[in-house]
Amino acid sequence: MLSALFQYEYLQKAVLAVIFASIVCGVIGVIIIEKKLVMMSGGIAHTAYGGVGLGYMLGFEPILGAFLFAICAAFGIGVIKRKASGNSDVVIGLFWSLGMALGILFIALTPGYPPDLSSYLFGSILAVTRAELLLTILLTVIVVLIIAIFFDNWKAYLFDEEFAAILGIKTTFMEYLLLILVAMTVVVLIRLAGIILVLALLTAPAALASILTKNLKRRMVYSVLLGMAFSLGGLWLSYEFNFSSGAMIVVLSVFSCLIAYGFRALIKPKIATEKPGSVASEVTADGK
């Protein structure tokens, strides 16, 4: 594959997309696990399917439709969760189902032969276009900059929302901002792992990083590096054996994470006194 990398442009675009997607995935994945937003992320990802279908039906770039639907789902879930008394899991399930149903409906209404959406459902990083690569780079830069600028605020917000509010941090703004960042990350990962497999790539590197360290900044760095290793490894395997790139990346990520959890259970059978991935001690030590 290394020699082919210098010959084929599609492989160069795939590697660049993998690197940038791993960066945004590693950073946001840590926050998602800490705030227990895994299922909400899945709801946003599956709602984005409606945008893919809308893009095909109206004749514009499907990934832009996915971005639009993901942002709308993030805002919708956030508003209903904060202002309504309903169960948030129910709301997520409704958006999840609605997005998938609208995607199927829009595809059925698309003139001509129905398009093949398997690359959006299961990922096809080898087929990433120049426009999708540029969008991936742009969204990655935006997400990383926002996380870096508000990093201290994120630490306090992840520790305790009431504690953050006492410090003068606008927690409502942070919550909506986080949901938007999750939506951006989901769009970045759609071509890498697909809508159905996004959750694994968001959680596996971050979960494995939480085993290695409890420090928030180091967890993000480790998560990014692990995500790159899994993604590049899965990309190489998919190229060599002609397998689905998204599936190979996810299998490699999940198996590595499960092995790490099993190894930790064997060498450390006693129950930990602090929950995995907690930033409480870090925030307290900083005096924030």
GUDREN-667756 format. One record per residue (C-alpha): residue number from 1; residue in three letters; x, y, z. Coordinates in nm, 3 decimals. Example, Ala and Ser with C-alpha at 12.3 -4.5 7.8 and 13.67 -1.06 7.14 Angstrom:
// residues 2
R     i    aa         x         y         z
R     1   ALA     1.230    -0.450     0.780
R     2   SER     1.367    -0.106     0.714
// end
This chain:
// residues 288
R     i    aa         x         y         z
R     1   MET     0.000     0.000     0.000
R     2   LEU     0.291     0.238     0.072
R     3   SER     0.408     0.236    -0.288
R     4   ALA     0.051     0.277    -0.413
R     5   LEU     0.009     0.577    -0.184
R     6   PHE     0.248     0.779    -0.402
R     7   GLN     0.075     0.670    -0.721
R     8   TYR    -0.299     0.700    -0.657
R     9   GLU    -0.471     1.022    -0.561
R    10   TYR    -0.770     0.843    -0.407
R    11   LEU    -0.539     0.677    -0.152
R    12   GLN    -0.379     1.010    -0.065
R    13   LYS    -0.721     1.164    -0.007
R    14   ALA    -0.824     0.863     0.202
R    15   VAL    -0.518     0.889     0.428
R    16   LEU    -0.567     1.264     0.478
R    17   ALA    -0.936     1.211     0.557
R    18   VAL    -0.846     0.938     0.807
R    19   ILE    -0.593     1.159     0.985
R    20   PHE    -0.824     1.458     1.021
R    21   ALA    -1.124     1.244     1.114
R    22   SER    -0.917     1.073     1.385
R    23   ILE    -0.825     1.412     1.531
R    24   VAL    -1.181     1.537     1.565
R    25   CYS    -1.306     1.194     1.671
R    26   GLY    -1.043     1.159     1.944
R    27   VAL    -1.113     1.501     2.092
R    28   ILE    -1.494     1.486     2.087
R    29   GLY    -1.508     1.118     2.178
R    30   VAL    -1.352     1.186     2.520
R    31   ILE    -1.615     1.452     2.596
R    32   ILE    -1.899     1.232     2.472
R    33   ILE    -1.798     0.949     2.704
R    34   GLU    -1.749     1.183     2.998
R    35   LYS    -2.094     1.343     2.952
R    36   LYS    -2.262     1.008     2.872
R    37   LEU    -2.381     1.130     2.531
R    38   VAL    -2.310     0.813     2.336
R    39   MET    -2.673     0.739     2.251
R    40   MET    -2.741     1.103     2.170
R    41   SER    -2.450     1.094     1.926
R    42   GLY    -2.604     0.786     1.767
R    43   GLY    -2.936     0.966     1.735
R    44   ILE    -2.771     1.262     1.561
R    45   ALA    -2.579     1.028     1.328
R    46   HIS    -2.887     0.834     1.220
R    47   THR    -3.092     1.151     1.178
R    48   ALA    -2.825     1.268     0.930
R    49   TYR    -2.938     0.987     0.699
R    50   GLY    -3.242     1.197     0.614
R    51   GLY    -3.009     1.468     0.488
R    52   VAL    -2.825     1.221     0.267
R    53   GLY    -3.154     1.120     0.107
R    54   LEU    -3.259     1.482     0.066
R    55   GLY    -2.931     1.561    -0.110
R    56   TYR    -2.989     1.285    -0.363
R    57   MET    -3.351     1.385    -0.418
R    58   LEU    -3.276     1.755    -0.476
R    59   GLY    -2.948     1.700    -0.659
R    60   PHE    -2.694     1.856    -0.421
R    61   GLU    -2.399     1.707    -0.230
R    62   PRO    -2.545     1.445     0.013
R    63   ILE    -2.283     1.518     0.280
R    64   LEU    -2.411     1.878     0.298
R    65   GLY    -2.761     1.744     0.354
R    66   ALA    -2.625     1.521     0.629
R    67   PHE    -2.460     1.825     0.789
R    68   LEU    -2.788     2.021     0.779
R    69   PHE    -2.991     1.739     0.932
R    70   ALA    -2.725     1.667     1.197
R    71   ILE    -2.721     2.031     1.311
R    72   CYS    -3.103     2.044     1.321
R    73   ALA    -3.114     1.718     1.519
R    74   ALA    -2.856     1.849     1.766
R    75   PHE    -3.056     2.166     1.828
R    76   GLY    -3.387     1.979     1.839
R    77   ILE    -3.267     1.720     2.088
R    78   GLY    -3.100     1.988     2.299
R    79   VAL    -3.405     2.214     2.314
R    80   ILE    -3.651     1.933     2.392
R    81   LYS    -3.418     1.782     2.650
R    82   ARG    -3.370     2.112     2.831
R    83   LYS    -3.720     2.265     2.808
R    84   ALA    -3.953     1.965     2.795
R    85   SER    -4.012     1.715     3.072
R    86   GLY    -4.001     1.413     2.842
R    87   ASN    -3.746     1.136     2.867
R    88   SER    -3.439     1.228     2.662
R    89   ASP    -3.398     0.866     2.546
R    90   VAL    -3.746     0.881     2.394
R    91   VAL    -3.663     1.204     2.213
R    92   ILE    -3.338     1.056     2.079
R    93   GLY    -3.524     0.746     1.962
R    94   LEU    -3.782     0.959     1.781
R    95   PHE    -3.519     1.165     1.599
R    96   TRP    -3.325     0.845     1.523
R    97   SER    -3.629     0.681     1.361
R    98   LEU    -3.747     0.997     1.185
R    99   GLY    -3.411     1.059     1.020
R   100   MET    -3.384     0.705     0.886
R   101   ALA    -3.747     0.708     0.766
R   102   LEU    -3.706     1.042     0.587
R   103   GLY    -3.388     0.917     0.421
R   104   ILE    -3.572     0.612     0.285
R   105   LEU    -3.865     0.831     0.173
R   106   PHE    -3.643     1.084    -0.005
R   107   ILE    -3.452     0.807    -0.184
R   108   ALA    -3.782     0.657    -0.300
R   109   LEU    -3.882     0.997    -0.441
R   110   THR    -3.550     1.044    -0.622
R   111   PRO    -3.599     1.034    -1.003
R   112   GLY    -3.435     0.750    -1.193
R   113   TYR    -3.256     0.453    -1.045
R   114   PRO    -3.213     0.461    -0.666
R   115   PRO    -2.854     0.542    -0.562
R   116   ASP    -2.634     0.304    -0.363
R   117   LEU    -2.616     0.440    -0.009
R   118   SER    -2.397     0.166     0.137
R   119   SER    -2.096     0.401     0.150
R   120   TYR    -2.292     0.640     0.372
R   121   LEU    -2.425     0.361     0.593
R   122   PHE    -2.104     0.159     0.635
R   123   GLY    -1.832     0.398     0.522
R   124   SER    -1.612     0.406     0.214
R   125   ILE    -1.306     0.616     0.284
R   126   LEU    -1.144     0.505    -0.043
R   127   ALA    -1.423     0.679    -0.234
R   128   VAL    -1.396     1.014    -0.053
R   129   THR    -1.424     1.311    -0.289
R   130   ARG    -1.220     1.630    -0.288
R   131   ALA    -1.521     1.828    -0.160
R   132   GLU    -1.574     1.581     0.126
R   133   LEU    -1.205     1.596     0.215
R   134   LEU    -1.211     1.977     0.227
R   135   LEU    -1.525     1.970     0.443
R   136   THR    -1.359     1.718     0.677
R   137   ILE    -1.051     1.940     0.716
R   138   LEU    -1.262     2.252     0.772
R   139   LEU    -1.486     2.093     1.036
R   140   THR    -1.187     1.936     1.212
R   141   VAL    -1.009     2.271     1.239
R   142   ILE    -1.326     2.440     1.372
R   143   VAL    -1.392     2.170     1.633
R   144   VAL    -1.032     2.156     1.759
R   145   LEU    -1.007     2.536     1.782
R   146   ILE    -1.330     2.561     1.983
R   147   ILE    -1.218     2.287     2.222
R   148   ALA    -0.876     2.452     2.266
R   149   ILE    -1.016     2.803     2.322
R   150   PHE    -1.267     2.690     2.586
R   151   PHE    -1.059     2.405     2.730
R   152   ASP    -1.070     2.522     3.094
R   153   ASN    -1.444     2.578     3.065
R   154   TRP    -1.486     2.228     2.927
R   155   LYS    -1.303     2.080     3.225
R   156   ALA    -1.532     2.256     3.470
R   157   TYR    -1.842     2.173     3.266
R   158   LEU    -1.753     1.805     3.249
R   159   PHE    -1.684     1.793     3.622
R   160   ASP    -2.016     1.944     3.734
R   161   GLU    -2.257     2.178     3.555
R   162   GLU    -2.362     2.348     3.880
R   163   PHE    -1.998     2.395     3.975
R   164   ALA    -1.932     2.546     3.632
R   165   ALA    -2.231     2.781     3.668
R   166   ILE    -2.093     2.904     4.003
R   167   LEU    -1.770     2.991     3.823
R   168   GLY    -1.971     3.206     3.584
R   169   ILE    -1.963     2.965     3.290
R   170   LYS    -2.273     2.971     3.071
R   171   THR    -2.362     2.604     3.088
R   172   THR    -2.658     2.631     2.850
R   173   PHE    -2.429     2.776     2.585
R   174   MET    -2.174     2.501     2.651
R   175   GLU    -2.440     2.232     2.615
R   176   TYR    -2.567     2.357     2.280
R   177   LEU    -2.213     2.417     2.160
R   178   LEU    -2.122     2.059     2.250
R   179   LEU    -2.419     1.924     2.056
R   180   ILE    -2.316     2.126     1.751
R   181   LEU    -1.961     1.991     1.781
R   182   VAL    -2.098     1.637     1.802
R   183   ALA    -2.302     1.701     1.487
R   184   MET    -1.991     1.827     1.306
R   185   THR    -1.793     1.524     1.419
R   186   VAL    -2.065     1.287     1.301
R   187   VAL    -2.056     1.444     0.954
R   188   VAL    -1.676     1.409     0.944
R   189   LEU    -1.701     1.040     1.034
R   190   ILE    -1.984     0.943     0.797
R   191   ARG    -1.749     0.873     0.506
R   192   LEU    -1.493     0.705     0.731
R   193   ALA    -1.711     0.460     0.924
R   194   GLY    -2.063     0.519     0.794
R   195   ILE    -2.374     0.626     0.983
R   196   ILE    -2.430     0.283     1.138
R   197   LEU    -2.071     0.240     1.260
R   198   VAL    -2.003     0.596     1.380
R   199   LEU    -2.067     0.516     1.747
R   200   ALA    -1.789     0.257     1.764
R   201   LEU    -1.528     0.493     1.623
R   202   LEU    -1.641     0.774     1.853
R   203   THR    -1.621     0.564     2.167
R   204   ALA    -1.353     0.294     2.122
R   205   PRO    -1.037     0.512     2.102
R   206   ALA    -1.165     0.745     2.376
R   207   ALA    -1.260     0.452     2.602
R   208   LEU    -0.918     0.294     2.554
R   209   ALA    -0.750     0.628     2.628
R   210   SER    -0.946     0.652     2.955
R   211   ILE    -0.780     0.329     3.067
R   212   LEU    -0.435     0.476     3.007
R   213   THR    -0.482     0.810     3.185
R   214   LYS    -0.736     1.020     3.375
R   215   ASN    -0.591     1.354     3.269
R   216   LEU    -0.833     1.518     3.024
R   217   LYS    -0.573     1.668     2.791
R   218   ARG    -0.365     1.350     2.775
R   219   ARG    -0.679     1.143     2.717
R   220   MET    -0.761     1.354     2.414
R   221   VAL    -0.406     1.318     2.279
R   222   TYR    -0.403     0.942     2.336
R   223   SER    -0.750     0.909     2.183
R   224   VAL    -0.637     1.094     1.870
R   225   LEU    -0.324     0.878     1.836
R   226   LEU    -0.519     0.556     1.893
R   227   GLY    -0.783     0.665     1.644
R   228   MET    -0.514     0.730     1.383
R   229   ALA    -0.355     0.390     1.448
R   230   PHE    -0.687     0.206     1.420
R   231   SER    -0.799     0.403     1.114
R   232   LEU    -0.472     0.369     0.923
R   233   GLY    -0.449     0.002     1.020
R   234   GLY    -0.807    -0.063     0.910
R   235   LEU    -0.748     0.130     0.588
R   236   TRP    -0.442    -0.083     0.511
R   237   LEU    -0.632    -0.406     0.581
R   238   SER    -0.925    -0.297     0.366
R   239   TYR    -0.689    -0.211     0.079
R   240   GLU    -0.491    -0.535     0.102
R   241   PHE    -0.787    -0.772     0.142
R   242   ASN    -1.058    -0.575    -0.041
R   243   PHE    -1.283    -0.543     0.266
R   244   SER    -1.507    -0.254     0.367
R   245   SER    -1.282     0.018     0.507
R   246   GLY    -1.532     0.136     0.769
R   247   ALA    -1.598    -0.217     0.892
R   248   MET    -1.227    -0.300     0.921
R   249   ILE    -1.154     0.021     1.113
R   250   VAL    -1.439    -0.044     1.356
R   251   VAL    -1.348    -0.413     1.407
R   252   LEU    -0.987    -0.321     1.481
R   253   SER    -1.093    -0.042     1.721
R   254   VAL    -1.353    -0.242     1.912
R   255   PHE    -1.143    -0.559     1.945
R   256   SER    -0.849    -0.355     2.075
R   257   CYS    -1.072    -0.183     2.329
R   258   LEU    -1.230    -0.509     2.447
R   259   ILE    -0.889    -0.673     2.483
R   260   ALA    -0.770    -0.377     2.690
R   261   TYR    -1.077    -0.399     2.915
R   262   GLY    -1.026    -0.772     2.959
R   263   PHE    -0.657    -0.730     3.039
R   264   ARG    -0.736    -0.460     3.294
R   265   ALA    -0.997    -0.683     3.457
R   266   LEU    -0.738    -0.959     3.496
R   267   ILE    -0.461    -0.748     3.646
R   268   LYS    -0.685    -0.520     3.851
R   269   PRO    -0.986    -0.715     3.980
R   270   LYS    -1.076    -0.477     4.260
R   271   ILE    -1.341    -0.213     4.196
R   272   ALA    -1.198     0.131     4.122
R   273   THR    -1.299     0.402     4.365
R   274   GLU    -1.322     0.663     4.093
R   275   LYS    -1.532     0.617     3.780
R   276   PRO    -1.335     0.559     3.457
R   277   GLY    -1.247     0.879     3.281
R   278   SER    -1.346     1.111     3.564
R   279   VAL    -1.200     1.460     3.550
R   280   ALA    -1.304     1.543     3.905
R   281   SER    -0.958     1.509     4.055
R   282   GLU    -0.802     1.711     3.776
R   283   VAL    -1.046     1.999     3.814
R   284   THR    -1.012     1.996     4.191
R   285   ALA    -0.634     2.000     4.167
R   286   ASP    -0.649     2.296     3.932
R   287   GLY    -0.860     2.479     4.186
R   288   LYS    -1.128     2.553     3.932
// end
